[in-house]
Every structure is written in C-alpha cells, then in structure tokens.
Amino acid sequence: MSEKNKNIEMITGDPKNAIIKLSIPMMISMLLIMLYNIADSIWVAGLGADALAAIGFITPLFMVLVGLGNGIGAGANSLIARYIGAKDYDQANNAGLHAIVLCIVVSLIFTVLMMVFMRQLLELMGAGSTIDYALNYGYIIFGALIIFVYSGVASAIFRSEGDMRRATIAIAVTAVMNIILDPIFIYVLNMGINGAAWATVISATLSCIVMSYWIWGKNDLYLDLSPKNFNYQGKMIIDELQVAIPSTLENIIFSALAIIINGMLVTVAGTTAVAVYTASMRIVQMAMIPLIGIGTAELTVSGVAYGARNYENLKTGHSYSIKLGFILSIALGAIMFIFSSQIAAMFSYTSASAELAPQIATAISVLSLFVLAIPHGIMSSMVFQGVGKGVYSLIITLLRSLILETVFAYIFCFIFGWGLVGIYAGVVTGCFVGGTVGYIWAKLFIKRFGENLHA
C-alpha cells in the first residue's frame, strides 16, 4: 500500500489511533515553531526591555494576520476531510485549490491595510516609547504577509489528508533556519530588531518553497492540486469561509485579548509589565503545544467522521482527545511551576534584561494553571471546526477569551486589588469557565448528531 493510501486509511479508521499518529508530528511541528518564537524573544531580550516589549505589541497584530492563513487552512482542512470521508475525490481537490486562491487574494488585501494603518494601530495599543522598534519589525513582517498566510494553508492541505510527515519537515526547515539566522542577523550583522524580522521572513520563505515543490513539482499527494482541477464554485467558497472566517476571528479575539491585557498591564506597571507578560506567554504557548497538536488532529478526525456520518468515531475522538489533553497538561503545568525561576533566567542573560527575571518567574508560576484550564475547551472548539460549524467554535472562543478572561482579569486586578497577579489569575479563571461551557455544548451537539442518524 502506498504512503498516501496509508494516510487515508489511518484518518478514516480508529479515531484514537488517528489522533495519536496525527498529533505527535503536529506537536513536533508546533514545538519547533515555538522554539524559534522563543529564540526571537531571547535574542531580542538582549537588546533591552523596549525591544522585547515591541515584539509584544506586534505579536497580537501578527497573530491576527497569520490567523488568516490558519483560518483559511482550517476551512480547507475541514472541507477536504469531509469530502475524503464522503469519498468525493474531485471535490476534495477543488477545495484545496479554492483555499490557495483565497489565501492569495486575502493576504494581498491585508498587506496593503497593514502598511497604511500600522502606526495608528500601535499608537492605539499604547506602544509609547517602543513604537519605533515595533514599526521597524512590523513593516518587514507584514510586508511578507503572503508568505505566512500561504504557509498556513499549505500545511493544512497536508494535514487534511493525514500527511503529517511532510508538514512537519517543512516547519522544521523554518524553525532551524530561524534559530540559526536570528543571532547572525541581530548581532553579527548588527541589524538589531530588523534582523529578527528578516530571519523570520527568510526562514518562512524556505518552508513555502519546500511545500510548493511537493505539491506541484513532485506531485505525489493523495490530492491532485493541478490548476486543471479548479472549478470555481461559490458554494465551496462559502463552505470554507464558514470555518475560515470564524477561525480567523478567533485569532482576532486572541489578539484583542492580548491588546486589552497589555493595556491593563501598562496601567498597573508600565511597558515593562508587557515585556514580562510577553516572555511568560511564550512559555505558556510552548506548554500548550501538545494540546493544540491533539486539537488539530481532532479537527481532521472529526471532519472525516462527520463526512462519513460516523457517530461513534465523532464521539470517541472528542472524548479521547480531552483525556489525552488533561494528562499532558497536568505534567506540563507542574514543570512550569517547579522550574519557573530557571525558565525565567533564559530571558535575563544581559544587564539590560536582568531585572525582569523575578517578575517573569512569578508570572510563569501563576500562568502554569492556564495549561490545566484549557484542554476541554480547545478540543470542543476543534470538533465544531471539523464538522464545519465554525461559528459555534467562534462563540466559545468569544465567551472564553474576550469576555470571561477580560472580565475576571479586571475584577481580580482592579476590584480585588491583586495587581499583576490578579490579571494572570483572571486569565486562568476565565479560560476554565468558558471552556467548560464549550465542552457541554459539544457533548450535546454530538449526542444530537447520533440521534438524527438513528431517527
């Protein structure tokens, strides 16, 4: 049996086996991504607190726009997986091609918008003395937006047919090259924060070249994305956007949350607090890699099960992904809490950043609970994305992040008077409560799906 047929057999078979086999390469991929994000922060931290805070102000905007690629990719992943489950090969091909066209159009539009309005956005966010650093970094990153958007879509196409090996290799190229190029561009070539941006762009470009070769040069995917297979269908655009738009809006919600939290931090303790939170959240995001990896695998498994009208696989995949998530989150949260001081030391290796270490250690200690609060919410959102109900996933994220995390952070910080620790604790509490609502909703949806099949 060929490798591509083995991949299809895997995602249409035992959901537990599929989740394990899909999630492990995804975890490796995301670990590599986070390693080079952390490498960015560590190397930039050597330039001082202002430079690190600038990355913190740019990151929410960058995540919104990278979320365009991830959102379109999620829409393609969901739709392609459903067509594979329904054994409709032609429509699966067409869905992949529609995603690539969407990615090109959307990224070009938003590149222009960011070039025009970036300064105003940063001023609204309170970038203050860090704005020049942020602009220097941002113009380079956003000028190459199409690279990052396309990367997200191409990776999703590989994932949709269960080909995690090559998706992982492509991301490994990005990560390794970025880690190598960062110190060279920032310090050896003396490019400062501009060097960090160029290292990121060049590394992502290499990844895109590799994936494009596999898709159109080697041409050995299960899908056939030759232009001759493109047949424009307005309904297909709508189907992909039903997941892509809510998924992208979720990234906007996460970024809006970061902007609001940054505003609270600046109010309480100035821009240094943003630098502390930026460094701490990079560690939290790294600890969340296994959870997001499992969730991404669950998206594909749910899409295939839903397309095949397989209630048992849909139900089993949801429950199993949550169990795995909680087991891993307990272990990772404990590591973060126990080794918070040692982890914080990575960001304080120069005299310009040494004062941040105790504050970062405190933030990591509290935010270690965030990792425990999120598995049931992530997996439930991914089920909804997989079955094409992106709006449901959006509602869960809106409730959990923008509403509950913000409200609890405000109450604990300003009303209870807990200060910075109150902001961290509020984020954790809001995440858990919102995720619980999403979990109950997903369980009810899956139950109704089974009832309808047997009606």
Sine and cosine of phi, psi and omega as CSV:
sin_phi,cos_phi,sin_psi,cos_psi,sin_omega,cos_omega
0.00,0.00,0.72,-0.70,-0.01,-1.00
-0.93,0.36,0.33,-0.94,-0.04,-1.00
-0.87,0.48,-0.65,0.76,-0.04,-1.00
-0.93,0.38,-0.56,0.83,0.06,-1.00
-0.95,0.30,-0.54,0.84,0.10,-0.99
-0.89,0.46,-0.64,0.77,0.02,-1.00
-0.88,0.47,-0.69,0.73,-0.01,-1.00
-0.92,0.39,-0.66,0.75,0.03,-1.00
-0.88,0.48,-0.61,0.79,-0.01,-1.00
-0.90,0.43,-0.75,0.66,-0.10,-1.00
-0.97,0.26,-0.27,0.96,0.05,-1.00
-0.99,-0.16,-0.01,1.00,-0.03,-1.00
-0.99,-0.17,-0.69,-0.72,-0.04,-1.00
-0.87,0.49,0.88,-0.48,-0.06,-1.00
-0.90,0.44,-0.54,0.84,0.02,-1.00
-0.90,0.43,-0.73,0.69,0.03,-1.00
-0.89,0.46,-0.66,0.75,-0.01,-1.00
-0.90,0.43,-0.67,0.74,-0.02,-1.00
-0.89,0.45,-0.68,0.73,0.03,-1.00
-0.89,0.46,-0.77,0.64,-0.09,-1.00
-0.94,0.35,-0.51,0.86,0.03,-1.00
-0.99,0.15,-0.59,0.81,-0.14,-0.99
-0.97,0.23,-0.55,0.84,-0.04,-1.00
-0.89,0.46,-0.77,0.64,0.08,-1.00
-0.89,0.47,-0.56,0.83,0.03,-1.00
-0.91,0.42,-0.62,0.78,0.06,-1.00
-0.88,0.47,-0.69,0.73,0.02,-1.00
-0.88,0.47,-0.69,0.72,0.01,-1.00
-0.86,0.52,-0.75,0.66,-0.07,-1.00
-0.95,0.32,-0.53,0.85,0.08,-1.00
-0.88,0.48,-0.68,0.73,0.03,-1.00
-0.89,0.45,-0.65,0.76,0.04,-1.00
-0.88,0.48,-0.73,0.68,-0.02,-1.00
-0.92,0.39,-0.55,0.83,0.04,-1.00
-0.88,0.48,-0.66,0.75,0.00,-1.00
-0.98,0.20,-0.43,0.90,0.15,-0.99
-0.92,0.40,-0.67,0.74,0.04,-1.00
-0.92,0.39,-0.63,0.78,0.05,-1.00
-0.86,0.52,-0.67,0.74,0.09,-1.00
-0.82,0.57,-0.77,0.64,-0.05,-1.00
-0.90,0.44,-0.67,0.74,-0.03,-1.00
-0.91,0.42,-0.72,0.69,-0.01,-1.00
-0.93,0.37,-0.64,0.77,0.02,-1.00
-0.93,0.37,-0.54,0.84,0.03,-1.00
-0.84,0.54,-0.50,0.87,0.03,-1.00
-0.91,0.42,-0.29,0.96,0.05,-1.00
-1.00,0.09,-0.15,0.99,0.02,-1.00
0.90,-0.44,0.17,-0.99,-0.08,-1.00
-0.90,0.43,-0.59,0.81,-0.02,-1.00
-0.89,0.45,-0.67,0.74,0.00,-1.00
-0.91,0.41,-0.67,0.74,0.02,-1.00
-0.92,0.40,-0.64,0.76,0.04,-1.00
-0.90,0.44,-0.57,0.82,0.03,-1.00
-0.86,0.50,-0.66,0.75,0.07,-1.00
-0.88,0.48,-0.61,0.79,0.02,-1.00
-0.90,0.44,-0.56,0.83,0.02,-1.00
-0.97,0.22,-0.57,0.82,0.00,-1.00
-0.97,0.24,-0.56,0.83,-0.10,-1.00
-0.81,0.59,-0.71,0.70,0.01,-1.00
-0.87,0.50,-0.66,0.75,0.02,-1.00
-0.91,0.41,-0.68,0.74,0.00,-1.00
-0.89,0.45,-0.66,0.75,-0.02,-1.00
-0.91,0.41,-0.55,0.83,0.07,-1.00
-0.88,0.48,-0.72,0.69,-0.12,-0.99
-0.98,0.19,-0.59,0.81,0.14,-0.99
-0.90,0.43,-0.53,0.85,0.06,-1.00
-0.87,0.49,-0.40,0.92,0.11,-0.99
-0.87,0.49,-0.73,0.68,0.04,-1.00
-0.91,0.41,-0.70,0.71,0.00,-1.00
-0.91,0.41,-0.59,0.81,0.01,-1.00
-0.92,0.38,-0.74,0.68,0.06,-1.00
-0.89,0.45,-0.63,0.78,0.05,-1.00
-0.89,0.45,-0.66,0.75,0.03,-1.00
-0.90,0.44,-0.65,0.76,0.05,-1.00
-0.89,0.46,-0.68,0.73,0.02,-1.00
-0.92,0.40,-0.71,0.71,0.01,-1.00
-0.83,0.56,-0.75,0.67,-0.02,-1.00
-0.89,0.46,-0.75,0.67,-0.08,-1.00
-0.94,0.35,-0.69,0.72,0.02,-1.00
-0.88,0.47,-0.69,0.72,0.00,-1.00
-0.88,0.47,-0.63,0.77,0.01,-1.00
-0.92,0.39,-0.62,0.79,0.04,-1.00
-0.93,0.36,-0.60,0.80,0.06,-1.00
-0.90,0.44,-0.68,0.73,0.05,-1.00
-0.87,0.50,-0.59,0.81,0.01,-1.00
-1.00,0.06,0.02,1.00,0.02,-1.00
0.89,0.46,0.60,0.80,0.04,-1.00
-0.95,-0.31,1.00,0.05,-0.13,-0.99
-0.91,0.42,-0.68,0.73,-0.04,-1.00
-0.88,0.47,-0.69,0.72,-0.01,-1.00
-0.94,0.33,-0.50,0.86,0.07,-1.00
-0.90,0.44,-0.70,0.71,0.07,-1.00
-0.86,0.51,-0.73,0.68,-0.06,-1.00
-0.89,0.45,-0.59,0.81,0.02,-1.00
-0.90,0.45,-0.65,0.76,0.04,-1.00
-0.89,0.45,-0.67,0.74,0.00,-1.00
-0.92,0.38,-0.62,0.78,0.06,-1.00
-0.88,0.48,-0.61,0.79,0.00,-1.00
-0.90,0.43,-0.63,0.77,0.00,-1.00
-0.92,0.38,-0.67,0.74,0.05,-1.00
-0.88,0.48,-0.71,0.71,0.04,-1.00
-0.85,0.53,-0.68,0.73,-0.05,-1.00
-0.88,0.47,-0.65,0.76,-0.01,-1.00
-0.92,0.40,-0.75,0.67,-0.05,-1.00
-0.89,0.45,-0.76,0.65,-0.09,-1.00
-0.92,0.40,-0.67,0.75,-0.05,-1.00
-0.92,0.40,-0.59,0.81,0.02,-1.00
-0.91,0.40,-0.65,0.76,0.02,-1.00
-0.88,0.47,-0.73,0.68,-0.09,-1.00
-0.97,0.24,-0.41,0.91,0.12,-0.99
-0.87,0.49,-0.73,0.68,0.01,-1.00
-0.88,0.48,-0.71,0.70,-0.02,-1.00
-0.87,0.50,-0.68,0.73,-0.03,-1.00
-0.93,0.36,-0.62,0.78,0.01,-1.00
-0.88,0.48,-0.56,0.83,-0.05,-1.00
-0.99,0.14,-0.65,0.76,-0.21,-0.98
-0.93,-0.37,0.14,0.99,-0.09,-1.00
-0.89,0.46,-0.69,0.72,-0.02,-1.00
-0.87,0.49,-0.71,0.70,0.00,-1.00
-0.88,0.47,-0.64,0.77,0.02,-1.00
-0.90,0.44,-0.69,0.73,0.00,-1.00
-0.91,0.41,-0.60,0.80,0.05,-1.00
-0.91,0.43,-0.65,0.76,0.04,-1.00
-0.90,0.44,-0.53,0.85,-0.01,-1.00
-0.98,0.20,-0.16,0.99,0.03,-1.00
1.00,0.09,0.53,0.85,-0.05,-1.00
-0.89,0.45,-0.48,0.87,0.11,-0.99
0.81,0.58,-0.82,-0.57,-0.08,-1.00
-0.93,0.36,-0.22,0.98,-0.02,-1.00
-1.00,-0.04,0.04,1.00,-0.19,-0.98
-0.91,0.42,-0.57,0.82,0.00,-1.00
-0.92,0.40,-0.67,0.74,0.09,-1.00
-0.85,0.53,-0.73,0.68,-0.06,-1.00
-0.89,0.45,-0.66,0.75,0.01,-1.00
-0.92,0.40,-0.69,0.72,0.01,-1.00
-0.85,0.53,-0.69,0.72,0.00,-1.00
-0.94,0.34,-0.71,0.70,-0.12,-0.99
-0.92,0.39,-0.66,0.75,-0.03,-1.00
-0.88,0.48,-0.59,0.81,0.01,-1.00
-0.95,0.33,-0.74,0.67,-0.05,-1.00
-0.89,0.45,-0.75,0.66,-0.08,-1.00
-0.97,0.25,-0.39,0.92,0.09,-1.00
-0.91,0.41,-0.41,0.91,0.01,-1.00
-0.95,-0.30,0.48,0.88,-0.10,-0.99
-0.82,0.57,-0.62,0.78,-0.06,-1.00
-0.86,0.52,-0.50,0.87,0.02,-1.00
-0.89,0.45,-0.72,0.69,-0.06,-1.00
-0.95,0.30,-0.60,0.80,0.02,-1.00
-0.92,0.39,-0.73,0.69,0.01,-1.00
-0.88,0.47,-0.62,0.78,0.01,-1.00
-0.86,0.51,-0.68,0.74,0.02,-1.00
-0.90,0.43,-0.64,0.77,-0.01,-1.00
-0.94,0.34,-0.71,0.70,-0.02,-1.00
-0.89,0.46,-0.67,0.74,0.03,-1.00
-0.87,0.49,-0.65,0.76,-0.01,-1.00
-0.91,0.42,-0.57,0.82,0.03,-1.00
-0.90,0.44,-0.69,0.73,0.07,-1.00
-0.88,0.47,-0.69,0.72,-0.03,-1.00
-0.90,0.44,-0.58,0.81,-0.09,-1.00
-0.89,0.46,-0.45,0.89,0.03,-1.00
-0.96,-0.26,0.26,0.97,0.09,-1.00
0.99,0.17,0.18,0.98,-0.03,-1.00
-1.00,-0.01,0.98,0.17,-0.04,-1.00
-0.99,0.13,-0.40,0.92,-0.07,-1.00
-0.87,0.50,-0.77,0.64,-0.06,-1.00
-0.97,0.25,-0.52,0.86,0.10,-0.99
-0.88,0.47,-0.61,0.79,0.01,-1.00
-0.94,0.35,-0.68,0.74,0.00,-1.00
-0.87,0.50,-0.68,0.73,-0.02,-1.00
-0.88,0.47,-0.68,0.73,0.01,-1.00
-0.93,0.36,-0.57,0.82,0.04,-1.00
-0.88,0.48,-0.62,0.79,0.05,-1.00
-0.86,0.51,-0.72,0.70,0.01,-1.00
-0.87,0.49,-0.76,0.65,-0.10,-1.00
-0.90,0.43,-0.77,0.64,-0.05,-1.00
-0.88,0.47,-0.71,0.71,-0.01,-1.00
-0.91,0.42,-0.61,0.79,-0.01,-1.00
-0.92,0.39,-0.65,0.76,0.02,-1.00
-0.90,0.44,-0.60,0.80,0.02,-1.00
-0.95,0.32,-0.68,0.73,-0.12,-0.99
-0.98,0.21,-0.47,0.88,-0.05,-1.00
-0.78,0.63,-0.88,0.48,-0.05,-1.00
-0.90,0.43,-0.51,0.86,0.00,-1.00
-0.92,0.40,-0.76,0.65,-0.05,-1.00
-0.95,0.31,-0.64,0.77,-0.08,-1.00
-0.96,0.29,-0.72,0.69,-0.16,-0.99
-0.94,-0.35,-0.73,0.68,-0.05,-1.00
-0.91,0.42,-0.73,0.69,0.03,-1.00
-1.00,0.05,-0.04,1.00,0.07,-1.00
0.84,0.54,0.65,0.76,-0.01,-1.00
-1.00,-0.07,-0.10,1.00,0.05,-1.00
0.88,0.48,-0.64,-0.77,-0.07,-1.00
-0.92,0.39,-0.45,0.89,0.10,-1.00
-0.88,0.48,-0.59,0.81,0.01,-1.00
-0.89,0.45,-0.63,0.78,0.04,-1.00
-0.88,0.47,-0.65,0.76,0.01,-1.00
-0.91,0.41,-0.71,0.70,-0.02,-1.00
-0.92,0.40,-0.58,0.81,0.05,-1.00
-0.88,0.48,-0.65,0.76,0.01,-1.00
-0.91,0.41,-0.71,0.71,-0.03,-1.00
-0.90,0.43,-0.73,0.68,-0.04,-1.00
-0.90,0.44,-0.66,0.75,-0.01,-1.00
-0.90,0.43,-0.69,0.72,0.01,-1.00
-0.91,0.41,-0.57,0.82,0.02,-1.00
-0.89,0.46,-0.67,0.74,0.03,-1.00
-0.87,0.49,-0.65,0.76,0.03,-1.00
-0.88,0.48,-0.69,0.73,0.00,-1.00
-0.89,0.45,-0.62,0.79,0.03,-1.00
-0.89,0.45,-0.69,0.73,0.01,-1.00
-0.88,0.47,-0.74,0.67,-0.02,-1.00
-0.91,0.40,-0.62,0.79,0.02,-1.00
-0.89,0.45,-0.61,0.79,0.04,-1.00
-0.88,0.47,-0.70,0.72,0.00,-1.00
-0.91,0.42,-0.61,0.79,-0.06,-1.00
-0.96,0.28,-0.74,0.67,-0.13,-0.99
-0.92,-0.39,-0.38,0.93,0.01,-1.00
-1.00,0.08,-0.88,0.48,0.02,-1.00
-0.96,0.26,-0.60,0.80,0.13,-0.99
0.81,0.58,0.79,0.61,-0.01,-1.00
-0.81,-0.59,0.49,0.87,0.11,-0.99
-0.97,0.25,0.25,-0.97,0.19,-0.98
-0.90,0.44,-0.67,0.74,0.08,-1.00
-0.97,0.24,0.46,-0.89,0.09,-1.00
-0.89,-0.46,0.97,-0.23,-0.09,-1.00
-0.99,-0.15,0.53,0.85,0.11,-0.99
-0.90,0.43,0.61,-0.79,-0.01,-1.00
-0.81,0.58,-0.46,0.89,-0.01,-1.00
-0.89,0.45,-0.34,0.94,-0.01,-1.00
-1.00,0.01,0.01,1.00,0.01,-1.00
-0.99,0.15,0.82,-0.57,0.03,-1.00
-0.70,-0.71,0.98,-0.18,-0.13,-0.99
-0.84,0.54,0.77,-0.63,0.05,-1.00
-0.68,-0.73,0.90,-0.44,0.00,-1.00
-0.85,0.52,-0.58,0.81,0.01,-1.00
-0.90,0.44,-0.59,0.81,0.00,-1.00
-0.93,0.38,-0.62,0.78,0.09,-1.00
-0.86,0.50,-0.71,0.70,0.00,-1.00
-0.89,0.46,-0.69,0.72,0.01,-1.00
-0.86,0.51,-0.69,0.73,0.00,-1.00
-0.94,0.35,-0.64,0.77,-0.01,-1.00
-0.93,0.37,-0.41,0.91,0.03,-1.00
-0.90,0.44,-0.40,0.92,0.13,-0.99
-0.98,-0.20,-0.65,0.76,-0.10,-1.00
-0.90,0.44,-0.72,0.69,-0.03,-1.00
-0.91,0.41,-0.77,0.64,0.07,-1.00
-0.87,0.50,-0.63,0.78,0.02,-1.00
-0.90,0.44,-0.66,0.75,0.05,-1.00
-0.92,0.40,-0.67,0.75,0.04,-1.00
-0.89,0.46,-0.52,0.86,0.08,-1.00
-0.88,0.47,-0.66,0.75,0.05,-1.00
-0.91,0.42,-0.58,0.81,0.08,-1.00
-0.90,0.43,-0.63,0.78,0.04,-1.00
-0.88,0.47,-0.71,0.70,0.02,-1.00
-0.87,0.49,-0.65,0.76,0.00,-1.00
-0.94,0.34,-0.64,0.77,0.07,-1.00
-0.88,0.47,-0.64,0.76,0.06,-1.00
-0.87,0.49,-0.71,0.70,0.00,-1.00
-0.88,0.48,-0.64,0.77,0.03,-1.00
-0.90,0.44,-0.70,0.72,0.00,-1.00
-0.90,0.43,-0.72,0.70,0.01,-1.00
-0.89,0.46,-0.67,0.74,0.06,-1.00
-0.85,0.52,-0.64,0.77,0.03,-1.00
-0.89,0.46,-0.68,0.74,0.06,-1.00
-0.89,0.45,-0.68,0.74,-0.01,-1.00
-0.89,0.46,-0.69,0.73,0.02,-1.00
-0.89,0.46,-0.66,0.75,0.01,-1.00
-0.88,0.47,-0.66,0.75,-0.08,-1.00
-0.98,0.18,-0.68,0.73,-0.16,-0.99
-0.59,-0.81,0.24,0.97,0.06,-1.00
0.99,0.13,-0.05,-1.00,-0.10,-1.00
-0.93,0.37,-0.35,0.94,0.06,-1.00
-0.88,0.48,-0.58,0.82,0.03,-1.00
-0.90,0.44,-0.53,0.85,0.06,-1.00
-0.92,0.39,-0.65,0.76,0.05,-1.00
-0.87,0.49,-0.67,0.74,0.01,-1.00
-0.89,0.45,-0.74,0.68,-0.03,-1.00
-0.91,0.42,-0.64,0.77,0.02,-1.00
-0.86,0.51,-0.74,0.67,0.01,-1.00
-0.90,0.44,-0.68,0.73,-0.05,-1.00
-0.91,0.42,-0.68,0.73,-0.02,-1.00
-0.93,0.36,-0.44,0.90,0.11,-0.99
-0.89,0.46,-0.62,0.79,0.03,-1.00
-0.94,0.33,-0.68,0.74,0.05,-1.00
-0.86,0.51,-0.71,0.71,0.00,-1.00
-0.89,0.45,-0.57,0.82,0.05,-1.00
-0.92,0.40,-0.65,0.76,0.02,-1.00
-0.93,0.38,-0.41,0.91,0.00,-1.00
-0.99,0.12,-0.09,1.00,-0.05,-1.00
-0.81,0.59,-0.75,0.66,0.02,-1.00
-0.86,0.51,-0.60,0.80,-0.02,-1.00
-0.92,0.38,-0.69,0.72,0.01,-1.00
-0.93,0.36,-0.58,0.82,0.06,-1.00
-0.88,0.48,-0.71,0.71,0.04,-1.00
-0.91,0.42,-0.67,0.74,0.00,-1.00
-0.89,0.46,-0.64,0.77,0.02,-1.00
-0.91,0.40,-0.63,0.77,0.09,-1.00
-0.89,0.46,-0.64,0.77,0.01,-1.00
-0.89,0.45,-0.56,0.83,0.04,-1.00
-0.86,0.52,-0.76,0.65,0.00,-1.00
-0.90,0.44,-0.72,0.69,-0.03,-1.00
-0.88,0.48,-0.67,0.74,0.01,-1.00
-0.91,0.42,-0.66,0.75,0.01,-1.00
-0.88,0.47,-0.71,0.71,0.01,-1.00
-0.90,0.44,-0.71,0.70,-0.01,-1.00
-0.89,0.46,-0.66,0.75,-0.02,-1.00
-0.92,0.38,-0.67,0.74,0.03,-1.00
-0.90,0.44,-0.56,0.83,0.01,-1.00
-1.00,0.07,-0.03,1.00,-0.04,-1.00
0.86,0.51,0.69,0.73,-0.06,-1.00
-0.96,-0.29,0.99,-0.12,-0.06,-1.00
-0.90,0.44,-0.70,0.72,-0.07,-1.00
-0.88,0.48,-0.69,0.73,0.02,-1.00
-0.91,0.41,-0.61,0.79,0.02,-1.00
-0.90,0.43,-0.73,0.69,0.00,-1.00
-0.90,0.43,-0.74,0.67,-0.04,-1.00
-0.90,0.45,-0.68,0.74,-0.01,-1.00
-0.87,0.50,-0.68,0.73,0.00,-1.00
-0.89,0.45,-0.77,0.63,-0.04,-1.00
-0.90,0.43,-0.69,0.73,-0.06,-1.00
-0.92,0.39,-0.64,0.77,0.00,-1.00
-0.90,0.43,-0.59,0.80,0.01,-1.00
-0.93,0.36,-0.68,0.74,0.03,-1.00
-0.87,0.50,-0.74,0.68,0.05,-1.00
-0.86,0.52,-0.68,0.73,-0.03,-1.00
-0.87,0.49,-0.71,0.71,-0.02,-1.00
-0.93,0.38,-0.62,0.79,0.03,-1.00
-0.87,0.50,-0.73,0.68,-0.02,-1.00
-0.94,0.34,-0.61,0.80,-0.05,-1.00
-0.92,0.38,-0.57,0.82,0.04,-1.00
-0.89,0.45,-0.71,0.71,0.00,-1.00
-0.90,0.43,-0.70,0.71,-0.05,-1.00
-0.94,0.33,-0.62,0.78,0.05,-1.00
-0.88,0.47,-0.63,0.78,0.02,-1.00
-0.90,0.43,-0.67,0.74,0.03,-1.00
-0.88,0.47,-0.70,0.72,0.02,-1.00
-0.86,0.50,-0.70,0.71,-0.05,-1.00
-0.92,0.39,-0.72,0.69,-0.08,-1.00
-0.92,0.38,-0.63,0.78,-0.10,-0.99
-0.95,-0.30,0.45,0.89,-0.05,-1.00
-0.85,0.53,-0.65,0.76,-0.03,-1.00
-0.92,0.39,-0.68,0.73,0.00,-1.00
-0.91,0.41,-0.63,0.78,0.03,-1.00
-0.91,0.42,-0.68,0.73,-0.01,-1.00
-0.88,0.48,-0.51,0.86,-0.04,-1.00
-0.89,0.46,-0.41,0.91,0.02,-1.00
-0.89,0.45,-0.43,0.90,-0.05,-1.00
-0.99,-0.14,0.14,0.99,-0.10,-0.99
-0.73,-0.68,0.68,0.73,-0.10,-1.00
-1.00,0.02,-0.07,1.00,0.07,-1.00
-0.84,-0.54,0.27,-0.96,0.01,-1.00
-0.90,0.44,-0.48,0.88,-0.02,-1.00
-0.94,0.35,-0.40,0.92,-0.07,-1.00
-0.87,-0.49,0.04,1.00,-0.08,-1.00
-0.87,0.49,-0.56,0.83,-0.06,-1.00
-0.93,0.37,-0.24,0.97,-0.05,-1.00
-0.99,0.17,-0.34,0.94,-0.17,-0.99
-0.82,0.57,-0.79,0.62,-0.04,-1.00
-0.89,0.45,-0.59,0.81,-0.01,-1.00
-0.93,0.36,-0.65,0.76,0.03,-1.00
-0.91,0.42,-0.64,0.77,0.02,-1.00
-0.88,0.48,-0.67,0.74,0.03,-1.00
-0.89,0.45,-0.71,0.71,-0.01,-1.00
-0.88,0.47,-0.69,0.73,0.00,-1.00
-0.90,0.45,-0.63,0.77,0.00,-1.00
-0.86,0.51,-0.72,0.69,-0.02,-1.00
-0.95,0.30,-0.70,0.72,-0.08,-1.00
-0.96,0.28,-0.14,0.99,0.10,-0.99
-0.87,0.49,-0.46,0.89,0.04,-1.00
-0.94,0.33,-0.37,0.93,0.00,-1.00
-0.88,0.48,-0.61,0.79,-0.03,-1.00
-0.89,0.45,-0.55,0.83,0.02,-1.00
-0.97,0.23,-0.35,0.94,-0.13,-0.99
-1.00,0.04,-0.13,0.99,-0.25,-0.97
-0.94,-0.35,-0.31,0.95,-0.14,-0.99
-0.83,0.56,-0.75,0.66,-0.08,-1.00
-0.91,0.42,-0.53,0.85,0.03,-1.00
-0.95,0.31,-0.70,0.71,0.00,-1.00
-0.88,0.47,-0.75,0.66,-0.07,-1.00
-0.90,0.44,-0.59,0.81,0.01,-1.00
-0.93,0.36,-0.65,0.76,0.07,-1.00
-0.88,0.47,-0.65,0.76,-0.02,-1.00
-0.92,0.38,-0.56,0.83,0.08,-1.00
-0.87,0.50,-0.72,0.69,-0.02,-1.00
-0.90,0.43,-0.63,0.78,0.06,-1.00
-0.91,0.42,-0.65,0.76,-0.03,-1.00
-0.88,0.47,-0.60,0.80,-0.03,-1.00
-1.00,0.01,0.07,1.00,0.06,-1.00
1.00,0.02,0.17,0.99,0.01,-1.00
-0.99,-0.17,0.88,0.48,-0.07,-1.00
-0.88,0.48,-0.52,0.85,-0.01,-1.00
-0.90,0.43,-0.59,0.81,0.03,-1.00
-0.90,0.45,-0.69,0.72,0.05,-1.00
-0.87,0.48,-0.65,0.76,0.02,-1.00
-0.88,0.48,-0.68,0.73,-0.01,-1.00
-0.89,0.46,-0.66,0.75,0.03,-1.00
-0.87,0.49,-0.72,0.69,-0.02,-1.00
-0.91,0.42,-0.65,0.76,0.02,-1.00
-0.87,0.50,-0.73,0.69,0.00,-1.00
-0.91,0.42,-0.73,0.69,-0.10,-0.99
-0.93,0.36,-0.77,0.64,-0.18,-0.98
-1.00,-0.01,-0.89,0.46,-0.15,-0.99
-0.94,0.33,-0.56,0.83,-0.05,-1.00
-1.00,-0.04,-0.91,0.42,-0.15,-0.99
-0.94,0.34,-0.69,0.72,0.00,-1.00
-0.90,0.44,-0.65,0.76,0.03,-1.00
-0.91,0.41,-0.72,0.70,-0.04,-1.00
-0.90,0.44,-0.74,0.67,0.00,-1.00
-0.90,0.43,-0.62,0.78,0.03,-1.00
-0.88,0.47,-0.68,0.73,0.01,-1.00
-0.90,0.43,-0.72,0.69,-0.03,-1.00
-0.88,0.47,-0.76,0.65,-0.06,-1.00
-0.92,0.39,-0.60,0.80,-0.05,-1.00
-0.97,0.23,-0.80,0.60,-0.18,-0.98
-0.99,-0.12,-0.60,0.80,-0.02,-1.00
-0.99,0.11,-0.72,0.69,0.04,-1.00
-0.99,0.17,-0.29,0.96,0.05,-1.00
0.97,0.25,0.49,0.87,-0.03,-1.00
-1.00,0.08,-0.09,1.00,0.04,-1.00
0.92,0.40,-0.63,-0.77,-0.05,-1.00
-0.87,0.50,-0.66,0.75,0.00,-1.00
-0.88,0.48,-0.57,0.82,0.04,-1.00
-0.89,0.45,-0.60,0.80,0.05,-1.00
-0.90,0.44,-0.72,0.69,0.01,-1.00
-0.88,0.47,-0.71,0.71,-0.02,-1.00
-0.91,0.42,-0.58,0.81,0.02,-1.00
-0.91,0.41,-0.63,0.78,0.03,-1.00
-0.89,0.46,-0.67,0.74,0.00,-1.00
-0.90,0.43,-0.74,0.68,-0.06,-1.00
-0.90,0.44,-0.72,0.69,0.01,-1.00
-0.88,0.47,-0.62,0.78,0.02,-1.00
-0.88,0.47,-0.71,0.71,-0.05,-1.00
-0.92,0.39,-0.71,0.70,-0.03,-1.00
-0.90,0.43,-0.72,0.69,0.00,-1.00
-0.90,0.43,-0.64,0.77,0.03,-1.00
-0.90,0.45,-0.57,0.82,0.02,-1.00
-0.90,0.43,-0.66,0.75,0.06,-1.00
-0.88,0.48,-0.70,0.72,0.01,-1.00
-0.89,0.45,-0.62,0.78,0.01,-1.00
-0.89,0.46,-0.73,0.69,0.01,-1.00
-0.88,0.47,-0.67,0.74,0.00,-1.00
-0.88,0.47,-0.71,0.70,-0.01,-1.00
-0.89,0.45,-0.66,0.76,0.03,-1.00
-0.87,0.50,-0.69,0.73,0.01,-1.00
-0.92,0.40,-0.63,0.78,0.01,-1.00
-0.89,0.46,-0.73,0.69,-0.01,-1.00
-0.90,0.44,-0.64,0.77,0.03,-1.00
-0.88,0.47,-0.70,0.72,0.01,-1.00
-0.91,0.42,-0.61,0.79,0.04,-1.00
-0.86,0.51,-0.70,0.72,0.02,-1.00
-0.91,0.41,-0.65,0.76,0.01,-1.00
-0.90,0.44,-0.64,0.77,0.00,-1.00
-0.92,0.39,-0.57,0.82,0.01,-1.00
-0.92,0.40,-0.55,0.83,-0.07,-1.00
-0.99,-0.13,0.07,1.00,-0.04,-1.00
-0.95,0.31,0.00,0.00,0.00,0.00
